[in-house]
Amino acid sequence: MVIKMKGFLNKYLEYTRGRAKNFLFGLIFTPLGYIYSLGVVFRNFSFDHGFRSSHEPPLPVISVGNITMGGTNKTPFVEMLARKFMGLGLRPGIITRGYGGKQKGKAPVLIMNGKGDRNEVGDESLLLSSRLPGVPVSVSLDRLAALEKLSSEGNVDIVISDDTFQHRRMVRDADVVLVDATCPFGNGKLFPAGILRESPENLKRAHILVITKADQVKAEKLDALIEEVRKYVPDKPIFTSRLALEKWKRWDGSRLIDAEPLTSGTPVVIFSAIGNPPSFRSFVEKMGLDVRGELRFRDHHLYSGKDLIDIKNYCGALGAKAAICTEKDVYNLPGGFDMGFPILIPSVVTAMGEERSFFESLVETLRPKIVVSSNGHGEDSMACMLIERIKKDLPEAKIYAFPLVGKGKPFQDSGIEIYPPPLDTPSGGVIKYSFLELLRDIRAGLLGHVKRQLDAWGRLRGKIRTPLCVGDVYLLLHALYGQGIPPMLLATAKTVYLRGHFFIEKLILKKKSRIVWTRDEHTARELKKSSVNAVYSGNPIMDLASDNNNWTLEDPWPKAEGYRVLLLPGSRQNAYRDVRLLLNAAELIREQVRANFLMVIAPSIEWDRMASSLDGYSLENGFVKKGEMEVLVSFCPVPAAARRADILLGLGGTANQVCAGLGVPVVSVDDKGKRVQKRLLGEAEVLLKRDPKTLAYETISILRDSERYEAMSSAGKLRMGKPGAIEEISRYVLFELGWKHRHDLYCALRSRFHGYHETLEKKEVKSGVE
């Protein structure tokens, strides 16, 4: 049954739009609105913090949405964006849910040039497809499925998504949110008590705000609305737009044909089935036409022959010369029906009030912004390598480092911007191997630091690509809670050699990681058994060892004969204490064999502080000396020193593993952390009590026993495996995730957009001169 919008329904809509008060509606619908708002809050929280997952598509997406129930001119705005991109030489595509169609449970439908079944794809999809020849429109309730269809069959560069501000499953590159100047928030209540889909506070998720229909309200009201919106988004750009008449068209019963414009004062009747009929009436009246009457139907209403006869009779009764409807209504009219009365349609386009500034903001929003997070000194070095590798292909992208622990020294040395304020905890981590270390970290401000980090993630939410984590599952959860997007993980902490991942960790990786790169093939196979998207492409630690940038031009070792013994005090706070242990062992080694010593200081260690604690030793020309023993102090990368080392006397973590992977036998101390590492390195490492005599004796014993030496060297190479992870991860994010395409598109848009406006300005100057 056709329901004309009058009586109960009309009163309800007037109430929700804040144009009329109604005690009964308030009593009935306000409690339902509160229940709905709780659902919206819970849903947004779930997506914000990863309880429900968002996914980044391979193509750049611009969403055009709102926070009210229709009527903000999204469709002409989408068309305007598509035309602009086409004018700049790009191939846009559109995805939409197909309002008014029957898409539930169906596969996505791709339409072109207005050819499609209205009952399947809806009126707005056909309207966009008809007005944008050659632009593919993909229709589905599942926007990700619609985008996959567009990506595989549409041959497009960029996607415009219609009405997806509340569609949180699909990550967008830019969220443009429209606010209707004539009815911005209705009565201020959420559906069904009002027209709001969610609270105006959620406008903070938007990247750009546009006040539409700006010409239909007085200047002072528009200014007041802009100030009101700015309270919710103080740091976001706000623009205005209006609808402009392109030309008049006439419906001949089966198609639209061009028509002569109506003269001012012509008596007309208007009818529509749209989200905001009063706005359409205001637009028609502003053209000077005499609106004698109006018929309103429910949004997306399918007109019947009887409806058209009623409209014709209504026009005759009021002396109207024509009936006027929107272009969207045409796709809901019965085909082949000639009612013998002119139906005219104003064909409209969106006109931006500050077009150049708007597109400059939009292009800058499309600039790729990437965060690589890490939790540990070795992980920082790997993350640093990843960033530098990605930068080669994405020089114009904004890339941030997010070190979870430590000061992020490798990033500072490489000139990479660190986003959150770093903190160096006493343990050098978050939760290490003892409860006492955890207490020390908490006393040093760990909990406050974690809160600051989560706040930092919150400020990045919705602005960055899929987070790339280098570390463990704790880091992945940290990034997931902060961003809501399943991160990618380079899993450096866990391996089957170290007992592997716990059941809960496997479950988290299965459900909440986009992809996991493991440090060895056995771990990847184990994770795949639990349906984790795990791959092995090489050990990232060995990428550190094989990085050509790590090799210095000059040999860091002292120019003398003898064994080359590498000393590594480590990168954590214990290094300031343990350095004396290594030096004492070096003294004893030197007494027994001819040896050269090189001590590499980690970037996280303050050498001045360490040197000041070396009572009884002299410091001369970069050497630490005592008796016959001389130790050259170096700040070179560990792989550069390990390349020619014969043996390592080391207390590091990742650094010890790098040396073992290069075939250098490792001698270290027996503590809880090193026992974990021992399970990884196997026969490549020997653990001894914290005693310089024991350490010295074992070091000499290994050096003199060639068979044992070769066995330890081979074990290290076997356990640590090959390099290659960094290159494969870079390839994945550049091409599988589409970061390279996004970057190149951003650069092209920036160049073409500025060139386009420079051409326009030259034409304007020339025209002015003439």
N, C-alpha and C positions, 0 to 999 in steps of 0.2 A: 504494500500500500504506500502510495506517495504521501509523505508527510511534509506539508508546507510549514515553514518556520514561523508559526504564530501560535498564540495560545500558550500552553504550558511550556513547550520547548523554547519559544522565543523569550518568555519570562525568565527561564533558567539561564539562557545565554546572556541576557541583559544583566542578570545578577552576577554571574561569574566574571563578566567584563567590568564590573564595578559601576555600571550605569544605573542600577536600581537596587534598592534594598529589599530583602524579603526574609522575614523572620522565620518562616517555615523552611525555606531552603537552607538557611543558616543552621537551624536545629537539626535537619536531616543530614546535610552533607559535611558540615564542619568536622564532626568526629571521624568520618570516613577520610577526610583530607589529612587529619593527623596520622591515621594509620598508614595512609599512602606515603606521607612524608617520612615516617620511620623506615618504611621499606626503601625509599630513595636514599636515605642516609646510610643505611646498612649496605646497600648495593654499591654506592660510591666508595665507602670505606673498604669494602671487599676488593674492588678494582684498584684503589689507590695503593693497597698494601699487599697485593698478590694472592689474596685468598681466592679470588677469581682472576683469571689470567687474561691479559691483553697480548696481542701478537702483532709484530711488525711485518707488514707485507713487503714484497720486493719492489713495488712501485711507490713513488712519492704520492701522498694523498692530501688533498685539501678538503676539509669538511666544511660544509655550509649548514649551520643549524640554528636553533633557538632554544629558549627555555619555556615557551608557551605553546598552547595547542593551535598551531597553524596561523596563517594570516600575516606572515612577516615578509612576503615576497621572496621566498627562497628560490622558487623556480626561475624567475627572471634574473636573479642574481647568479645562479649557476650558469645560465646561458651567457651572461655578460662575461664571466670568467673564461668560459670555453672560447668565446669569440676573441677575447684578448690573447689567449695563448695561441690560437690559430693564427692571429695576426703577427705573432712573434715567431712563426715558423715551427710551432710544436704540434704534436698530435695528442689532443686531450681525449679522454674517455670519461664517461659518467656512470656512477653506480647509484641505484635508488631501490627502495623497497617496493615500489609500485603500489602506492596508495590507490584504493578503489579497485584493485585487481585481486585475483585469487591465486596467490603465490605460495600459500602455506603448504609445506611439505614437498614442494616441487623443486626441480633442478633450476639453476639460474637460466634466464632467457636473455639472449643478446639480440637487440633490435637496431635497425639502421634506417634512416630516411623516413621515419614515421610509419614503417610497415610492421604491424604487430596487432595482436588481438587485445582490444581494450579490456575485455573481461579477464584477461590473464595478467596483463602488465600494468593496467591502470591508466588514468587520463594524463597525469603529469609526465609519465615516461614517454607517452606518444607525443605530447606537446613539445618536450625537449628534443626528441628525435626528429620531429618534423621541422622545427626551427633551426636545427643544427645539422644540415646535410653532411654526411660523411663522418659524423661523430658517433661512435658506437655507444649505446646505452645498455648497461647490464642490469637486469632486474632480479632481485631476490630478497627475501626477508633476511637471509644470512649475508651480510655485507662482505665478509671475507670470501665466501663462495662466489659472490658476484664479482669481486675483484680478481679472483683466480680465473674466472671465465674471461674477464676482460684482458688479463695478462696473457693468457694462452691463445686467445683468438682475436683480440681487438687491435693489436699493433699500435699501442699507445705509449706516450712518453710520461704522461702525468694524469692522475685520476682526480676527478671532482666528485665528492660524495655528498649526495643530497640528503639533508636531515639526519645527521649522524652524531650530533653533539651528545646524545644520551646513549649512543651505541659504543660502549666502552671496550668491546672485545677487539676492535681493530684500532691499532695505533695510527695516529695521524701525524703528518708533518706540520700541518697548520690547521688550527680550529678557528674559523671565522664565524662569529655568532651575531645574528641579526636581532635587533630589538625594534618592535613596532612603535613608532612615535605616537600613533593615535591611541594605542592601548598597550603600553609597555608590559605591565604585570597584572592587568585586570584588577580584581579586588584584593590582590595580594595573597590569595590562598592557593593551596595546591589542589589539583584535581582530586575528587570531583567537586570540591567546594569552590574551585576557581579554575583559571586557565593555565596556571603554572604547572610545568612538568617537574620542576625542581626549584629550590630556593634560589633567588638572585645571587646569593653568596657564592654559588657554584660557577658564576661567570668568571671566577678567577682561573678556571681551567682553560678559558679561551686565550688565544694569542692576539686576536684582533676583534674589536667590537664595531658594529656598523648600526647606526640608527637609521632605519628605513622610513620611508614616507615622510621625510623631514619637511617637505613643502606643505603637508596637510595640517600642520599645527602652527600656532603663533611662535614668533622668535623667542619670546620670553619663556614659553612652555618648553621649547626645544632646549634652551640653555639650562633650564632647571632639570630636565631629564638627563642631559649629559653630565651634570654635576652629581646627580643621584647615582648614575651608573659608575661614575669615577670613584665613588666611595667603595664600591665592590672591587674595582680593578684600577687602583691608583697608578700602576706601572704599565698599563696596557694602552696601546693607541686606540683612539675612538674616532670614527669617521661617520659621515652622513651620506644618505643616498635618497633618490626619489625615482618614481616611475615617469618616463617621458613617452609621449605618443609618437610611435614610429609611422603608422599609417592606419587607415580604416580598411576593414575587410567585411565581406558579406558572405553569409552562409546560404548556399543555394540548394540545400537539402542533401548534398553529398560531399561538398568540398568548400574550401574557402577561396574566394576570389577578391581581388582588389576592388575597393569601392570609393566613391567620391566622399570627401569629408562632409559632415553635417554642419549646417550653418548655425551660428549662435542663436539661441532661443527656440530651436526646434523642439516640439513636445515629444518626449520619449517615455517609455517604461523600461525599467531595468529588471533583470532577473539574474540570479546567480546561485551556485551551490559551492561556496568557497568558505575559507576559515574566518574571514573578516569582511562580511558584506558592507558594513557602514563605510569602510575605507574605499571600496569600489564605488559606492555612490558618491562619496566626496570627490573622487577622481573625475567622474563623469560631470558633476556639477561645476567643477573648476574649469571645464572646457566651455562653459556658458550654455549648456543644454538645459532645457526645461524638463526636469524629472517630475512627471505627473504621478508616478506610482512605482512601487517596487515589490517584487516577489522574491522571497528568500527560501531556499531549499537547503536541506542538510548537506554538509560538505561531501563532495564526490557523488552526489545523487545522480542516478541514471534516469534521464527524462523519458517519459512515455509520450505517445501520440496525444493522449488526453491532456497531458501537461501543456503541450504546445497549443492545443485548441483553447485551453483555459487562458494561456498567456495572450493569444490572439484576441479573445473576447475581452480580456482585461484592458488591452490596448484600445480596442474599439470603444469601450465604455468611457475611457478617459481622454479620448481624442488624440492618442499618440500616433505619430507618423512612423515610428519604428520601435522595435524591441532591441535592447542592447544587453549583451552578456559578455563574460570574459572569454578569452581564447581557450582556457581550460574547459569551460562549459561545453564548447563545441564537440569535444570528444565524448561527451555524455549524452549528446542529442541522438535521437533515433535516425538512422540513415535512410535516405530515400523518402523522407516525409516532407512534403511541400505544403506549408500552411497558408500560402498565398499572402504572406505578410513579411516585410523585410526584417531580418535578424542581422544586426550589425555588431561588429566586434572591434574595439580599439586594440590594435596590436601595440604592445608596449615593450620598452627596454629599460634596463636599469641605468641610471646616470649617477655617477659618483660625484659628490661635492668636492672632494679633494683627491682626484683620481691618481695623480702622480705620487703623492705621499702614501696613498693606500697601497699602490703596487710596490713602491719601494719597501714598505713595511712587510708586505707579503713575501717578496723575494728574499728579504733578509731572514724572515722566519723559516724559509726553506733551506737555509744554510745548514749543512749537517753539523750536529753538535754531538760529540762522542765522549764517553767517560770510560776510562780503563782503571779499574780498582784492583788493589793488591793488599796483601797482609803479610809482610815480612820483607827483610832486606833483599834476599834472593829473589823473591817475587817482584819486588820493586824493579830490580834490574831486568827481569823478563818483561814486565809491563812496559818499561822504558824502551826496550827493543821493539815491542809490538807497536807502540805509538810511533816510533821513528820509522818503522817499516810502513805503517799505514799512511803516514804523512807524505811519503814519496808519491803516492797516487792521489792523495787528498790534501794538497797543499793549502787550499782555502777553507778547509773544515776547521771548526773549533774543537780541539781535543784537550781534555782535562785529565789529569791524574788524580786518583782518589785513594791515597794510601791510608789503610785502616790503622796501621801501627807505625811507629817510628816517625822520623822527620822528613822522609821522602827525599833523602839526599841525592840519589841517582837522578830524580826528576829535576831537582834544582840545578844540578851540574849540567843537565842537557837542555836547560831553558824551557822545560815543560811546565805549564801552569798547574799548580796544585790547588784543588778547589777547597776542601775543608781545612780548617786549621790543624796542623799536625801535632801529635803529642808522643813523646818518647817515654813509654812506661818502664818501670824498673826491670820487668821481665823481658822487655822488648817485644811483647805480644799482647794478647788479650787474655787468654786462659792457657797456661802452659802445663807444666808437669807436677805442680804441687799447689795445695790450697794456700800455703803461706805466700807463694808468689802472687796468687790472686789477691790476697789481702793487701799485699804491698802495692799492687797496681791500683786497687780501690782507694787506698789512702792517698795515692798520688793523683787522684782525680779521674780514674777510669770511667766511672758511671756518668759523670758530667760530660766527659769527652764523647762517650757513645751517644748521648743525647744530642750533642752539638753535631755529630756526624749524621744522625737521623734527620735533624732539622735541615742540614745541608742537602741531603737527598730530597727532602720535601720541596726545597726551593728549585731543584732541578726537575721535579716531576712534570712530565708532559713536554719537556723541552729537549730531551736527548734521545738518541737512538738506543737500541737494546744494550744494556750495560755489559761490558766485557770484564769478567772477574778472573784474576790470577791468584789462586790460593786454594781455599777449602770450602766445605759446605757452609760453615759459619759465615764466610764472606758472601756467598751466594744468597743466603737468607737475609743478610744485612741489606744487600742491594735490592732484593725482591721486595722486602717490606718498605724500602724507601721509594721504589719506583713503580711497583705493580706489574712490571714486564718481566717475564721469565728470562733471567740473564743467561749469557753464555759463560761457561766455566772452563778455564784451563786448570785442571786439577793437579796441583803440584804436591799436595800434602799426603795424599793417600795412594796406596798401591797394594797389590796382593802380597808383595814382599813385606809389607808392614801391616799384616793382618787384614788388609782390605777395608772396604766400606761397611759400616754397620747396616742393618736392615732399614732403619729409619732414614739413614743417609741415602740409600738406594731409592727409597720411596720418594724422598724429596727431589732427588735428581731426575727420577722418572716423571714426576708431576710438574716440577717447577723449574726445570732448566731447558733452555732452547737446544743446546748441544753441549756435550762434555768431551774435551780433549784430554786423554789420559797420558801419563808419562811412560807407559809401557803397554805392549800389546796384550799381555795376560790380563791386566786390569780392565782394558776395554772389553775383552771377551767376557769377563766376569760380570761387568755392568750390563752388557747386552742381554745376558740371561735374565736380568730383572727388567727388561724392556726399556732400559735407559738408552737414549740416543747418544751413544758413546763411540768415539773413533780414536784411533792411534795414528798419528802422523809423524812421530818422532818425539824425542825427549826434549822439552823446552830448555832444560838445564844444559843440555849439550849444544843447544843453539847459542847459549852464552859462551860456551867454550870455543865454538867455531866461528864466532862473529869476528870478521876481519877488523872491525873497529877496535877490538880488544888487543890487537897485536901492536905493540909500540914499535916505532922505527928502530930504536936501539934496544939491545939486549939488556934487561934490567939486572942481570946477575953480575956479581963482582967478577973482575977479570983475574981469576986465580985458579989453580988446579985443585982437584979434590971433588968429593961428593957435593952435590948441590941440595941442601936441606931447606925446604920452604917452611916458614913459620907463619901460622895464622892464629892470632889471638881471638878472632871471632868478631861479630858485629853487634853483640848485645852488651849490656852494662857489665856483665861478668868479665869482659875482656880487660877492663882496667885492673882487675885483680889477677887474672890468669896470665898476663903478659910476663910476670916474674917467673912463673912456673916454666914457661917456654924458654926464657933466657937462661934459667938455671940448668935446664936439660941441655941447651946448646953448649954451655960451658963444659959439661961433662962429655958430650960428644966430641968436642974439639980436643979434649985431652987424650982421646983414644984414636981418632982418625983425622986425616986431613979433610976438612970440610969447609964449604962456603955457605953462609947463611943469608937468606933474604926474608925479611919480615914485612908482609903486606898489611897495611892498615886499612880497615874497611871505611867507606865514606861516612858511615854513621858514627864513627869514633872520633873524638876530639884529641888529636895527637898531643897538643900542648898539655892537656890534662893528664894523658897517659905518661908523657915524658917526665912530668914533674913528680911522678910517683916512683921513679926508678932510682932510688937512693943506692949508692954504691956502684952505679954504672956511669960512665962518661959518655957524652954525646958530642961527636966531632965529625963535621962534614957529612952529615947524614948517616953516620954509623953509631950504633950503640956498642961500646967497648968495655971489656973487662979482662985484664990479663991478655992471653993469646987469642981470646975470642972476639971476633968482630961481626956484627950483624948489620947489614945494610937495610935501612928503613925505606920502604917504597909505598907509594900510593897508587901504583899501577893496577889495572884490572887483574883479578886472580888468574884468569886464563893466560894472560901474557907472561905471568911468572911461572905458572904450572907447565907451560910448554916445554921448558928445559929442566924442570926440577927432577931430581932422582927420587925424592921421598918427601912426604908431607908430615909435619908434626903440627896438627891443626885442631882447633877447637871450634871451627865454624860449622855451619849447617849446609846450606846450598854450596858454599865454597868447597867444603870437603868432598861433596858429591861431584862437583866439576872436576876436581883433581883426579878422583877415582875414575871418572869416565874417560879421562885423558891417559889412563894407564899408570898413574902415580900412586903407589901404595900409601895407605893412610894409617897414621898412628895417632890415637886420640885417647881421651880419658873415659873412664867408666862412670857414667852417671845415667839418670833416667832418660834424658833426652838423647844421649848418644847410643843407648841401647836400642832405642827405636830406630835410629839411623843405621845401626849395625845390621838389623834385619833386612834393610834395603841393600846395603853394600855387600853383605855376606863376607866372603873371604878377602875382599879388597881392603878391609879395615880391621885393625886390631885395637881392642879397648884395654886399657891398663889403669891401675889405681893412680890417683893423683899424686905422683911422686916423681921428681925429676930424674932420680937414678934409674928407676924402672923404665921411664920413657926413653932415656938415653940408651940404655942397654938394648931395648927392643929395636930401636931405630938402627943401631949399629949391626945387630944380628940380622935384620932383614937385608940391609945393604950388602952384607958379606955372603948371604946365602942366595946364590943366583937362581936356584930352582924355586925357592919360596918366593923370591922377588917376582919372577915371571908369572907364577900362579896368581899372586895378588894383583898384578897388573892386568892380566887377562880377565880375572873375575870382575874388576871394576869396569872394563870396557863392555863386558857382556851384560852386567846388571844395569848399566846406565843407558846402553843402547845408542841409537843414532840421532842426529839432529833433524830438523825439518818441520817441527810444529809451528814455529813462528810464521814461516812462509805459507803454510796451509791455512792457518787461522786468518792471515791477512787475505788470502784468496777468497775464503768463505765470506768474510764480512764485506769485501769489496763487490763480489759478484752474486753470491747466493742471497745475501740480504739487500743487495742493490745500493750499497753506499757509494760505489763508484758512479753509478748512474745519477744518483741524487746530487753528488758533488758536481758532475759535469753539467747537469741540468741547471743547477744554481748558477754556475759560472756563465752558462749560455744566456740564461734569463737576465742576469745582471748586465751583461754586455749588450744584449739586444734591446733591453728595456731602455737603457741610457741612450743607445743609438737612436731608438725610435723617437724619444722625446727631443733629442738634439735636432733631428730632422724636422719635427713639428715646430720647434722654436725658430729654426731658420726660415721655414715657410711663413710663420707669423711675422717675423721681422721684414721679410721680403714683401709680404702683403701690405704691411704698414707703410713701407717706403713708397710702394706704388700708389 
